[in-house]
């Protein structure tokens, strides 16, 4: 089992982003819940997005692989367990590895693979290799992403709608991300 984030990790990240520890803990909780950044077998937690795979493969697998390649976002094909979700990713990697890795969100903070350049990686495999190391590395990648995308002020000011819109995409309201972030922030000791 990989070592989970320690309090000091969260404190250092909060100092770097100039926000409350509770804000970073809220994102971690909403994105990966109590399971943390790794599955029981030590592989990072992932969520494969078939609509992103459709985009990067121009839909060429949609007819023969409709549960991993489809034109619009849906939760219909998400795996019920981490093993189900892993099988979806593995199926996609057999078809187009690069597109598959870019089409999954990774680790404790569920950063999409296609964001690899925004966290200083030259290719998606380098990003995945880093995510596989530890939750501390996953937190570092999260901080790099937040800084690059200038999302630190949304965290600092607890503008959950603005944060969720940019972090989770334009359909963030369907999963109530901003509400969940506000609740997790309060639960983790945030000051309203």
WOVEN-V728949 format. One record per residue. N is the residue number from 1. PSI is psi in whole degrees, -180 to 180 (* if undefined). OMEGA is omega in whole degrees, 0 to 359 (NA if undefined). BURIAL is + if it has 9 or more other C-alpha atoms within 8 Angstrom, else -. Layout:
N/PSI/OMEGA/BURIAL
N/PSI/OMEGA/BURIAL
//
This chain:
1/135/179/-
2/149/182/-
3/128/179/-
4/167/178/+
5/141/177/-
6/165/178/-
7/-42/181/-
8/-36/177/-
9/-46/180/+
10/-39/180/+
11/-45/179/+
12/-41/179/-
13/-41/179/+
14/-39/176/+
15/-42/179/-
16/-42/182/-
17/-4/181/+
18/48/178/-
19/177/179/+
20/148/174/+
21/-40/181/+
22/-31/180/+
23/-43/180/+
24/-40/177/+
25/-36/179/+
26/-45/179/+
27/-45/180/+
28/-44/182/+
29/-44/182/+
30/-39/184/+
31/-38/184/+
32/-5/177/+
33/-157/184/-
34/-15/182/-
35/-22/181/-
36/-155/188/+
37/-4/184/+
38/148/174/+
39/167/180/+
40/-24/180/-
41/4/177/-
42/-2/177/-
43/146/180/-
44/147/172/+
45/133/179/+
46/159/169/+
47/115/183/+
48/131/182/+
49/105/183/+
50/-28/178/+
51/-30/176/+
52/-41/176/+
53/-40/176/+
54/-45/180/+
55/-50/185/+
56/-19/178/-
57/7/182/+
58/30/174/-
59/14/186/+
60/-16/180/-
61/3/186/+
62/-40/183/+
63/-47/184/-
64/-14/180/-
65/61/187/-
66/-13/179/+
67/-8/176/-
68/-3/181/+
69/103/183/+
70/153/190/+
71/-26/184/+
72/147/180/-
73/137/173/-
74/154/174/-
75/-2/186/-
76/-36/186/-
77/3/178/-
78/145/176/-
79/148/179/+
80/-25/180/-
81/170/179/-
82/-32/179/+
83/-39/175/-
84/-44/182/+
85/-38/177/+
86/-41/179/+
87/-36/177/-
88/-45/179/+
89/-44/180/+
90/-40/177/-
91/-45/181/+
92/-38/181/+
93/-29/177/+
94/-26/180/-
95/-47/181/-
96/96/187/+
97/-50/183/+
98/-48/179/+
99/-39/180/+
100/-47/180/+
101/-35/178/+
102/-20/185/+
103/6/179/+
104/150/169/+
105/147/194/+
106/136/167/+
107/-166/186/+
108/-33/184/+
109/6/174/+
110/53/176/+
111/129/180/+
112/140/180/+
113/-33/180/+
114/-10/177/+
115/8/185/+
116/-39/180/+
117/-27/183/+
118/-14/179/+
119/18/172/+
120/15/180/-
121/147/181/+
122/-19/176/-
123/163/186/-
124/-33/180/+
125/-36/177/-
126/-40/177/+
127/-49/180/+
128/-42/178/+
129/-41/178/-
130/-45/181/+
131/-32/181/+
132/-15/186/-
133/-55/185/-
134/164/174/+
135/-31/178/+
136/-41/177/+
137/-40/178/+
138/-40/177/+
139/-41/177/+
140/-43/178/+
141/-39/176/+
142/-48/180/+
143/-43/178/+
144/-43/179/+
145/-47/181/+
146/-44/180/+
147/-47/182/+
148/-40/182/+
149/3/180/-
150/45/179/-
151/2/182/+
152/-34/179/+
153/-33/176/-
154/-40/176/+
155/-47/183/+
156/-41/184/+
157/2/179/-
158/42/176/-
159/80/189/+
160/-38/178/+
161/-47/180/-
162/-42/180/-
163/-51/183/+
164/-38/180/+
165/-43/183/+
166/-32/183/-
167/-39/185/-
168/-8/178/+
169/170/187/-
170/-18/179/-
171/20/185/-
172/-30/183/+
173/-26/180/-
174/-31/177/-
175/8/178/-
176/38/183/-
177/-45/183/+
178/-39/177/+
179/-44/180/-
180/-39/178/+
181/-44/180/+
182/-43/179/+
183/-44/180/+
184/-36/177/+
185/-48/180/+
186/-44/179/+
187/-33/182/-
188/16/173/+
189/14/180/-
190/149/181/+
191/120/180/-
192/*/NA/-
//
